[in-house]
Amino acid sequence: MNWPFLSKRSISQKRYIWGLIALAAGLAVYTFVVVPLVEAKKKADEEILLNQRLLQKYAEVLQNRKAVEEALDRTLKQGEEIQKRLLGGETPQLGAANLQDMVKRLAEKNSLAIRSFRSLDPKEVGSFRRISVQIEFSPLNSMQSLTQFLYELEHQEKELMIGEMDLLVYNPRTPNTIQGNMIISGYMKGNKGREKEKEREKP
């Protein structure tokens, strides 16, 4: 290419001008080509790093959610097992009635004649309510009946226990003839337990 403004210049001037042109072209290439490419690569690297962090965070969330779900499932299963061992009924009166029915069935099964039942005041024990009844039974001629009754009572599906027991032996020489009374207790959900359930049921 023959540029008119260069024809009247000396060789050194021409070289200087061409150098300036080359420098300008280089700066233009750097500014409009290299810099955008570098910035684009930097941005792409940042996006890749961000995506990797997001994926890692998502994986952690999934793992934590799985652990939480497993813990919740265990808690629910434990809650179901505990529920099975509690007395039925929404009120202490119904709980005491259910407890009396169970005690009567076991007493009849083991030939234990109950003279009287007395429901005691319920007591709050943590998240539960303890329901107790006091029974007085007629004289027995066999310790085996009483022993079997106590064994079956404490091995029921419901969580039952003997709180107190007072036995009277008529004749120490014949200890098989005894009578007495005992306090039998079971558990049902207390006010705190019901409040916790309501809180869990809230959306």
Backbone bond lengths (Angstrom), bond angles and torsions (degrees), N, CA, C in turn:
res aa  C-N    CA-C-N  psi(-1)  N-CA   C-N-CA  omega(-1)  CA-C   N-CA-C  phi
1 M - - - 1.469 - - 1.521 108.72 -
2 N 1.320 118.56 134.67 1.466 124.21 -177.37 1.514 108.76 -109.42
3 W 1.359 115.53 105.81 1.461 121.85 -177.74 1.516 108.49 -94.81
4 P 1.377 120.71 120.63 1.470 124.43 -175.36 1.526 113.36 -56.85
5 F 1.371 116.43 -37.63 1.468 116.93 -174.49 1.515 112.03 -72.77
6 L 1.410 116.45 -11.44 1.455 118.65 178.20 1.528 112.92 -95.64
7 S 1.344 116.25 -13.17 1.479 118.84 -174.09 1.516 112.07 -68.72
8 K 1.345 116.81 -26.67 1.455 119.75 -177.52 1.531 111.83 -95.31
9 R 1.308 118.87 5.08 1.458 122.45 -178.32 1.529 110.14 -95.05
10 S 1.330 112.96 157.63 1.474 118.30 176.38 1.521 108.16 -79.30
11 I 1.290 114.92 169.77 1.477 120.10 -177.65 1.515 111.01 -63.51
12 S 1.314 116.72 -40.57 1.460 119.99 -179.17 1.522 111.07 -65.90
13 Q 1.332 114.97 -38.78 1.463 118.56 178.55 1.530 110.60 -67.29
14 K 1.370 112.97 -40.50 1.470 116.29 178.32 1.538 111.08 -60.35
15 R 1.339 114.67 -42.46 1.464 118.22 179.89 1.534 110.64 -63.08
16 Y 1.304 116.50 -39.62 1.460 121.39 -179.91 1.527 111.19 -63.56
17 I 1.364 113.43 -43.88 1.465 118.10 -179.83 1.528 110.77 -65.58
18 W 1.368 114.41 -45.00 1.468 117.32 178.27 1.540 110.99 -62.50
19 G 1.286 116.65 -33.21 1.463 119.85 177.22 1.516 111.44 -65.09
20 L 1.357 113.80 -41.67 1.464 117.71 177.63 1.533 111.32 -63.57
21 I 1.356 113.18 -42.48 1.474 117.28 178.68 1.525 111.36 -61.50
22 A 1.347 114.74 -43.43 1.467 119.13 179.34 1.517 111.14 -63.55
23 L 1.362 114.71 -41.17 1.467 118.85 179.08 1.530 110.96 -63.53
24 A 1.351 115.00 -43.43 1.463 119.20 178.80 1.524 111.00 -62.45
25 A 1.356 114.61 -42.28 1.466 118.52 178.79 1.528 111.11 -63.37
26 G 1.342 114.24 -39.79 1.468 118.49 178.41 1.520 112.01 -63.74
27 L 1.371 114.25 -43.51 1.464 117.92 178.14 1.530 111.50 -62.92
28 A 1.352 114.57 -39.39 1.466 118.62 178.71 1.519 111.35 -63.28
29 V 1.358 115.48 -45.09 1.466 119.73 178.62 1.528 110.39 -61.41
30 Y 1.334 115.92 -43.07 1.471 120.16 -179.56 1.531 110.97 -64.00
31 T 1.360 113.72 -43.80 1.468 118.89 -175.57 1.515 112.47 -71.52
32 F 1.326 115.45 -43.06 1.465 118.94 -172.49 1.525 114.37 -98.66
33 V 1.328 116.33 -11.57 1.467 118.90 -178.65 1.525 111.45 -118.96
34 V 1.340 115.60 -57.98 1.467 119.58 -174.07 1.530 111.32 -67.38
35 V 1.362 115.41 -51.36 1.466 118.64 -177.69 1.524 111.95 -58.02
36 P 1.355 119.29 -47.92 1.467 118.84 177.35 1.517 113.33 -59.14
37 L 1.362 116.18 -37.75 1.463 119.04 178.66 1.521 111.09 -65.29
38 V 1.337 115.97 -42.91 1.472 119.95 179.01 1.527 110.39 -63.57
39 E 1.332 116.17 -44.55 1.455 120.18 179.10 1.525 111.78 -63.41
40 A 1.330 115.36 -40.14 1.462 119.91 179.13 1.529 111.03 -63.99
41 K 1.361 115.42 -41.52 1.459 119.49 178.76 1.529 110.67 -65.87
42 K 1.343 115.65 -41.98 1.452 120.21 178.51 1.514 111.03 -60.65
43 K 1.346 115.01 -44.28 1.453 119.79 179.66 1.530 111.14 -64.43
44 A 1.343 114.96 -40.58 1.466 119.12 178.98 1.519 111.03 -63.74
45 D 1.367 116.03 -41.25 1.468 120.06 178.12 1.530 110.79 -62.66
46 E 1.337 115.82 -41.30 1.460 119.50 179.43 1.532 111.01 -64.58
47 E 1.331 115.63 -40.29 1.463 119.41 178.82 1.525 111.15 -65.70
48 I 1.332 115.97 -39.62 1.472 120.09 178.18 1.528 109.70 -63.11
49 L 1.345 116.27 -44.96 1.455 120.61 179.19 1.528 111.00 -62.52
50 L 1.332 115.61 -42.12 1.461 120.10 178.71 1.518 111.17 -63.34
51 N 1.332 115.84 -42.89 1.465 120.02 178.69 1.529 111.12 -63.60
52 Q 1.347 115.80 -39.64 1.461 119.49 178.11 1.524 111.03 -62.59
53 R 1.344 115.25 -42.02 1.468 118.88 178.43 1.531 111.37 -65.01
54 L 1.340 114.94 -40.45 1.462 118.71 178.88 1.524 111.29 -63.67
55 L 1.348 115.17 -41.73 1.468 119.33 178.64 1.524 110.73 -64.19
56 Q 1.343 115.75 -41.59 1.459 119.45 178.77 1.534 111.04 -63.95
57 K 1.344 114.69 -42.51 1.465 119.28 178.90 1.527 110.58 -64.15
58 Y 1.327 115.89 -41.25 1.460 120.31 179.41 1.533 110.61 -63.78
59 A 1.346 115.21 -40.24 1.469 119.16 178.49 1.526 110.40 -63.91
60 E 1.347 116.73 -39.76 1.458 120.36 177.80 1.522 111.14 -64.54
61 V 1.340 115.31 -41.17 1.470 119.53 178.97 1.525 110.41 -62.47
62 L 1.338 115.96 -44.05 1.460 120.09 179.20 1.521 111.00 -62.20
63 Q 1.337 115.40 -42.53 1.457 119.67 179.85 1.526 110.68 -65.06
64 N 1.340 115.78 -44.84 1.459 119.96 179.23 1.529 111.03 -64.52
65 R 1.341 115.80 -40.07 1.457 119.17 179.42 1.522 110.56 -62.89
66 K 1.325 115.40 -39.97 1.456 119.01 178.58 1.523 110.66 -63.10
67 A 1.348 115.28 -42.42 1.466 119.45 179.03 1.529 110.62 -64.56
68 V 1.335 115.95 -41.48 1.471 120.01 179.00 1.524 110.57 -64.56
69 E 1.333 116.28 -43.12 1.464 120.07 -179.93 1.534 110.61 -63.73
70 E 1.347 116.02 -40.14 1.460 119.29 178.84 1.528 110.55 -65.64
71 A 1.350 115.86 -41.94 1.469 119.54 178.30 1.523 110.87 -64.05
72 L 1.343 116.02 -40.83 1.469 120.38 178.28 1.519 110.90 -64.12
73 D 1.336 115.87 -40.67 1.460 120.46 179.51 1.528 110.49 -63.07
74 R 1.357 115.40 -42.22 1.472 119.01 177.58 1.522 110.85 -63.31
75 T 1.347 115.84 -41.40 1.461 120.10 179.91 1.524 111.03 -63.09
76 L 1.339 115.96 -42.79 1.467 119.98 179.36 1.524 111.25 -63.51
77 K 1.348 115.88 -41.47 1.463 119.23 179.52 1.528 110.63 -65.45
78 Q 1.366 115.05 -41.32 1.460 118.25 176.92 1.522 110.65 -63.37
79 G 1.360 114.93 -39.98 1.457 119.12 178.12 1.518 111.65 -61.76
80 E 1.346 116.60 -38.45 1.462 120.42 178.71 1.527 110.89 -66.07
81 E 1.353 115.63 -40.15 1.461 119.41 178.66 1.523 110.71 -65.26
82 I 1.338 116.14 -41.81 1.465 119.70 178.58 1.518 110.09 -63.97
83 Q 1.343 116.06 -42.13 1.461 120.94 -178.94 1.529 111.20 -58.83
84 K 1.328 116.21 -37.91 1.465 120.29 -179.62 1.524 111.41 -63.77
85 R 1.332 116.70 -27.79 1.458 120.79 -176.02 1.533 113.21 -91.86
86 L 1.327 115.96 -1.34 1.460 120.14 179.32 1.523 111.41 -92.84
87 L 1.316 114.88 154.09 1.468 119.88 176.31 1.523 109.70 -69.12
88 G 1.306 116.19 144.95 1.458 119.94 177.91 1.516 110.96 -79.93
89 G 1.331 115.33 162.44 1.452 120.13 178.23 1.514 112.19 116.18
90 E 1.323 114.79 146.51 1.460 120.65 -178.85 1.521 112.33 -90.27
91 T 1.326 117.27 -16.82 1.467 120.88 -177.03 1.524 109.07 -127.27
92 P 1.349 117.11 159.94 1.469 120.09 176.66 1.526 112.54 -58.46
93 Q 1.334 116.72 -34.80 1.465 119.70 179.59 1.531 111.47 -63.17
94 L 1.340 115.63 -43.17 1.474 119.35 178.44 1.524 110.72 -68.37
95 G 1.324 116.37 -38.10 1.461 119.95 177.22 1.517 110.88 -62.22
96 A 1.337 117.48 -43.67 1.463 121.19 178.52 1.526 111.04 -64.39
97 A 1.344 117.16 -38.48 1.466 120.76 178.39 1.529 110.64 -63.44
98 N 1.333 117.20 -42.43 1.469 120.76 177.83 1.525 110.87 -64.13
99 L 1.328 116.18 -40.07 1.462 120.15 178.65 1.530 110.63 -63.66
100 Q 1.322 117.69 -43.94 1.464 121.39 178.25 1.528 111.55 -60.79
101 D 1.323 117.28 -40.54 1.470 120.76 179.23 1.519 110.98 -61.58
102 M 1.330 116.67 -43.98 1.463 119.55 179.93 1.522 111.29 -64.17
103 V 1.342 116.43 -43.29 1.462 120.62 -179.97 1.530 110.21 -63.95
104 K 1.329 118.34 -41.79 1.473 121.70 179.02 1.524 111.47 -60.85
105 R 1.349 115.95 -44.13 1.476 119.09 -179.12 1.529 110.93 -62.35
106 L 1.327 116.41 -43.58 1.466 119.88 -179.44 1.526 111.01 -68.22
107 A 1.337 116.68 -37.83 1.464 120.01 179.24 1.529 110.63 -64.33
108 E 1.308 116.99 -45.29 1.470 120.72 178.75 1.528 110.59 -63.10
109 K 1.312 116.38 -39.95 1.470 120.29 -179.83 1.521 111.55 -62.10
110 N 1.339 116.65 -34.60 1.468 120.87 -175.40 1.534 112.99 -107.08
111 S 1.347 115.78 20.24 1.476 121.72 175.73 1.521 112.04 56.04
112 L 1.319 116.28 42.80 1.458 121.84 177.05 1.531 107.64 -106.82
113 A 1.333 116.58 112.53 1.463 120.95 -176.54 1.530 109.63 -86.17
114 I 1.320 115.83 116.19 1.464 120.56 -178.55 1.522 109.26 -93.05
115 R 1.336 115.22 125.46 1.456 120.89 179.30 1.524 112.06 -79.47
116 S 1.317 115.44 -41.57 1.468 117.92 -174.27 1.517 111.03 -153.65
117 F 1.332 114.74 153.31 1.466 124.66 173.56 1.521 107.95 -119.23
118 R 1.314 116.85 142.17 1.466 120.17 172.82 1.525 109.14 -142.56
119 S 1.320 116.09 120.71 1.466 120.45 178.57 1.529 109.51 -79.22
120 L 1.313 116.80 131.04 1.460 122.53 178.58 1.526 109.88 -95.92
121 D 1.319 115.33 164.12 1.467 119.47 -179.61 1.533 110.25 -64.75
122 P 1.336 117.75 134.84 1.470 120.42 176.89 1.531 110.55 -68.12
123 K 1.329 115.43 153.67 1.466 120.50 179.61 1.526 109.27 -131.72
124 E 1.329 115.58 134.81 1.456 120.88 177.26 1.529 109.26 -76.97
125 V 1.331 115.68 127.78 1.466 121.27 178.96 1.527 107.30 -128.56
126 G 1.333 116.78 93.60 1.460 120.46 -176.36 1.515 110.23 63.67
127 S 1.339 116.25 -123.20 1.462 121.52 179.54 1.530 112.64 -88.25
128 F 1.344 115.97 3.77 1.462 119.87 -175.84 1.526 110.95 -120.19
129 R 1.334 114.58 168.23 1.457 121.78 177.27 1.524 107.33 -124.28
130 R 1.329 115.85 123.95 1.458 119.95 -179.77 1.523 109.66 -87.32
131 I 1.330 115.69 125.61 1.454 123.11 179.63 1.529 107.75 -108.95
132 S 1.321 116.79 127.04 1.462 120.11 -176.19 1.521 111.22 -130.26
133 V 1.343 114.64 145.46 1.463 121.26 172.70 1.527 107.91 -130.51
134 Q 1.321 114.58 145.31 1.464 120.09 176.49 1.526 108.06 -107.67
135 I 1.329 115.32 129.60 1.463 119.58 179.52 1.527 109.63 -119.45
136 E 1.310 114.26 148.21 1.471 120.93 173.09 1.519 107.26 -121.85
137 F 1.321 116.25 127.28 1.461 118.68 -176.40 1.524 111.10 -114.60
138 S 1.314 114.07 152.96 1.469 122.07 -177.41 1.528 110.44 -71.53
139 P 1.328 116.83 163.31 1.470 119.86 178.98 1.523 112.07 -54.88
140 L 1.310 114.14 141.22 1.468 121.32 179.50 1.513 109.40 -113.42
141 N 1.314 114.11 149.06 1.463 119.00 175.90 1.526 111.66 -103.74
142 S 1.348 115.90 2.08 1.463 118.83 -177.84 1.524 109.60 -142.65
143 M 1.322 116.11 122.36 1.459 120.69 175.61 1.520 111.22 -67.91
144 Q 1.328 115.30 -25.36 1.459 119.14 -178.04 1.521 111.23 -62.35
145 S 1.334 117.07 -37.61 1.467 120.38 179.42 1.528 110.55 -62.05
146 L 1.332 115.93 -45.33 1.461 120.16 -179.80 1.519 111.02 -66.23
147 T 1.330 116.18 -42.23 1.471 120.65 -179.61 1.519 111.00 -62.20
148 Q 1.334 116.84 -43.97 1.458 120.57 -179.78 1.522 110.83 -67.24
149 F 1.334 116.37 -38.70 1.472 120.43 177.53 1.529 110.76 -60.24
150 L 1.327 117.06 -46.53 1.467 121.35 -179.43 1.530 110.90 -64.89
151 Y 1.330 116.31 -39.78 1.467 119.89 -179.46 1.534 110.54 -63.55
152 E 1.329 116.54 -48.86 1.464 120.12 -178.06 1.528 111.35 -67.46
153 L 1.318 116.01 -32.42 1.461 119.91 179.39 1.526 111.27 -62.38
154 E 1.309 116.41 -43.37 1.467 120.73 -176.65 1.525 112.62 -85.27
155 H 1.333 117.58 -2.49 1.471 120.57 177.24 1.526 111.44 -116.24
156 Q 1.318 116.04 24.92 1.452 121.19 174.01 1.530 110.40 -73.96
157 E 1.345 114.77 163.44 1.470 118.80 174.10 1.525 110.24 -63.50
158 K 1.323 116.79 -34.88 1.450 121.18 176.57 1.526 109.64 -78.10
159 E 1.301 115.03 151.56 1.463 120.84 -179.92 1.527 108.89 -81.20
160 L 1.336 116.28 93.66 1.453 122.12 179.68 1.525 109.93 -115.04
161 M 1.323 115.29 150.92 1.470 118.58 -179.83 1.519 110.08 -153.23
162 I 1.337 114.34 158.65 1.450 121.23 177.21 1.523 107.65 -93.45
163 G 1.347 115.82 117.37 1.458 119.16 179.71 1.523 112.11 -83.08
164 E 1.315 116.65 -47.29 1.463 122.49 179.29 1.524 108.42 -142.24
165 M 1.350 114.84 152.69 1.466 118.95 176.79 1.524 108.57 -149.12
166 D 1.304 115.61 130.94 1.468 122.16 -179.81 1.519 107.97 -127.02
167 L 1.334 116.84 113.89 1.461 121.85 -177.00 1.523 110.15 -110.68
168 L 1.305 114.90 144.60 1.463 121.91 178.39 1.525 108.66 -122.79
169 V 1.335 114.66 121.38 1.466 120.99 177.58 1.522 107.70 -99.56
170 Y 1.335 117.01 121.55 1.456 120.82 -176.34 1.530 111.69 -66.84
171 N 1.323 115.25 -45.11 1.461 119.59 -176.36 1.525 108.36 -134.82
172 P 1.314 117.58 111.50 1.471 119.89 -179.57 1.524 112.93 -54.43
173 R 1.337 116.35 -25.45 1.466 119.00 -179.79 1.531 111.32 -74.67
174 T 1.348 115.52 -24.35 1.471 120.09 177.13 1.541 108.08 -127.33
175 P 1.332 117.13 73.83 1.472 121.45 -173.86 1.517 114.91 -66.32
176 N 1.322 117.60 -4.92 1.467 118.31 179.47 1.520 112.07 -70.06
177 T 1.329 117.27 -25.42 1.456 120.46 -178.97 1.532 108.34 -88.68
178 I 1.328 116.07 103.51 1.466 120.83 -177.11 1.526 110.15 -136.98
179 Q 1.321 114.81 158.03 1.450 121.13 169.42 1.522 106.98 -143.90
180 G 1.302 116.96 172.24 1.461 118.43 -179.39 1.509 112.46 170.73
181 N 1.309 114.49 -165.16 1.465 120.92 178.09 1.518 109.04 -144.53
182 M 1.300 115.68 160.95 1.464 120.61 -179.08 1.525 109.46 -153.31
183 I 1.322 114.22 157.60 1.464 120.93 175.65 1.526 107.93 -108.94
184 I 1.326 115.13 123.33 1.469 121.59 -179.10 1.522 108.22 -112.50
185 S 1.327 115.88 132.44 1.471 120.44 -175.31 1.517 111.45 -125.02
186 G 1.335 114.35 148.92 1.457 122.86 171.82 1.525 107.65 -137.67
187 Y 1.342 115.82 179.65 1.463 119.46 -176.49 1.522 111.21 -130.07
188 M 1.319 114.29 149.36 1.456 121.56 172.21 1.524 107.73 -139.59
189 K 1.312 117.04 171.02 1.458 120.06 -179.54 1.521 110.35 -63.42
190 G 1.349 115.06 134.93 1.446 120.01 177.25 1.518 110.96 -93.72
191 N 1.311 115.59 -175.67 1.469 120.04 -179.29 1.524 111.49 -62.73
192 K 1.351 117.26 -41.18 1.463 120.40 -179.96 1.517 111.16 -64.90
193 G 1.338 116.28 -39.87 1.459 119.84 179.24 1.515 111.86 -63.84
194 R 1.322 117.30 -39.90 1.466 120.80 179.24 1.523 111.02 -69.13
195 E 1.346 117.05 -36.96 1.464 120.66 177.51 1.525 110.68 -63.52
196 K 1.331 116.77 -41.57 1.470 120.22 178.60 1.521 110.89 -63.25
197 E 1.342 116.70 -39.75 1.466 119.98 178.50 1.517 110.94 -62.48
198 K 1.337 116.48 -43.12 1.456 120.14 -179.91 1.524 111.20 -63.06
199 E 1.347 116.78 -37.98 1.459 120.16 178.59 1.527 111.32 -65.60
200 R 1.342 116.90 -38.75 1.466 120.21 178.53 1.525 111.68 -68.13
201 E 1.329 116.65 -30.15 1.472 120.26 -177.89 1.516 112.32 -79.52
202 K 1.339 118.00 -14.62 1.457 120.32 179.41 1.522 110.44 -65.91
203 P 1.360 119.27 139.16 1.472 121.37 -179.16 1.518 110.87 -69.23
